[in-house]
Amino acid sequence: MQRISELERSYASKALDGQFKSASSYKLVGRLETAFAQKMNTKYAIAFVNGTATLHIALEAAGVSFGDEVIVPPLTMSSPAIAVLHANAIPVFADVDERTFLITASEIEKQITQRTKAVIVVSLYGLMPDMDSIMALAKKHNIAVIEDDAQCFLGKYKGTLAGGIGDISSFSFQSSKHMTCGEGGMVTTNDEDLALKVRRYSGLGYGAIGLNKGRITKDDIQDPSYERHMVLGWNYRMSDVIGGVALGQLERLDELVGARKHAGALFLDALNDCDWLTPQHTPSECEHAYWAFTAKIDSAKVSWHTFRKKFAEFGGDGIYGAWQLSYLEPMFLGQNFLGREKILQMSGDYRYEQGLCPVAEQLQPNLLQFKTNYWDTDDAQSQADILKKTINWFNQ
Ligand SMILES: Cc1ncc(COP(=O)(O)O)c(C=O)c1O
């Protein structure tokens, strides 16, 4: 299987055939949005330039503003925490579960204050958190739930697809994701009011932009008395060429996700009976989308670096470590927030330092992330065999 096929090429080329005339602009993006909403079983889908802008606008649409607190997990690529700062709000970190590596309702609850306005829950590596308990908690405290499903295409929680449970959800089409167009993203929601806000705020606040009319036409703008900007907005719109590539990928999404799930299942199988490598636990109510296959190593038995070296020696692909915890990144430790640190100083005593989330701190250095993007099943099988061989070598 080719990751990028003739289909994506033909859609991108169709977009170029339009010569960027206004009548033909955004047609493929429009098709992509309709098809994405259908695929994810949500009412609305709005395309974006990337999966960080999506989170920023999701927060703005949810009413998060100056000095509000937003709860985020620390064990993830850091866009959720960064987007909170983009929205002039304060990231508050909640610890994760030792077995699933995911944020939980009980850890979120510990961090709720009068200022809490929203929580971003990340479906890490392709696994959705326990959404029932999180939604119930959010309802009780009147806070918005934003799903970050950048790594979770077609993952499920109790039969519902990722992107359809939280108030708003965010997907990324960055090059490492299940479907890609280089850079891109999508917001989904079932709430009409939120959808309209997401559309407007990501489209420069243009008044003419409606739910089914994502872009402004010539008729709108030719009149000199035309007033454009109804509200502050950002320009986070996706272009049609990119939209064409994403549309092709979406039409092949089952195949693309299927390849990753196949690799994930092979790796899981290879870990059978190994008592020092523990895979991310998938609760029975969840379907894992395996953006990556991740396991925790018991470093008292085998160290992370020793394992990685031996795996590579046997022909294994590069294993990734988990991202540094967001609050331990230099940006957070030094509060290098381009002036937004003043918001934190005005609002209270916020510190980003070692010790905030002990479980995440203990997990992070010991996680091994295995690639699952093998488009040829033989390659996935060969990597799983190498994994088994590496385990056996250490067990001798
Ligand atoms: C969990 C998570 N959230 C957000 C993002 C940000 O997406 P993007 O790179 O499209 O901005 C990524 C990946 O890059 C991610 O893995």
The ligand as an SDF file (V2000), in Angstrom:
LIG
                    3D

 16 16  0  0  0  0  0  0  0  0999 V2000
   -1.9450   14.9910   21.0000 C   0  0  0  0  0  0  0  0  0  0  0  0
   -1.6190   16.0450   19.9910 C   0  0  0  0  0  0  0  0  0  0  0  0
   -2.2580   17.2180   20.0520 N   0  0  0  0  0  0  0  0  0  0  0  0
   -2.0250   18.1880   19.1710 C   0  0  0  0  0  0  0  0  0  0  0  0
   -1.0970   18.0340   18.1700 C   0  0  0  0  0  0  0  0  0  0  0  0
   -0.8140   19.1970   17.2890 C   0  0  0  0  0  0  0  0  0  0  0  0
   -1.1460   18.9990   15.9790 O   0  0  0  0  0  0  0  0  0  0  0  0
   -0.4230   19.8620   14.8450 P   0  0  0  0  0  0  0  0  0  0  0  0
    0.9790   19.3770   14.7260 O   0  0  0  0  0  0  0  0  0  0  0  0
   -1.2540   19.5660   13.6290 O   0  0  0  0  0  0  0  0  0  0  0  0
   -0.5120   21.2820   15.2470 O   0  0  0  0  0  0  0  0  0  0  0  0
   -0.4110   16.8080   18.0510 C   0  0  0  0  0  0  0  0  0  0  0  0
    0.5760   16.4800   17.0040 C   0  0  0  0  0  0  0  0  0  0  0  0
    1.3070   17.1080   16.3900 O   0  0  0  0  0  0  0  0  0  0  0  0
   -0.6710   15.7980   18.9970 C   0  0  0  0  0  0  0  0  0  0  0  0
   -0.0210   14.6360   18.9410 O   0  0  0  0  0  0  0  0  0  0  0  0
  1  2  1  0
  2  3  1  0
  2 15  2  0
  3  4  2  0
  4  5  1  0
  5  6  1  0
  5 12  2  0
  6  7  1  0
  7  8  1  0
  8  9  2  0
  8 10  1  0
  8 11  1  0
 12 13  1  0
 12 15  1  0
 13 14  2  0
 15 16  1  0
M  END
$$$$
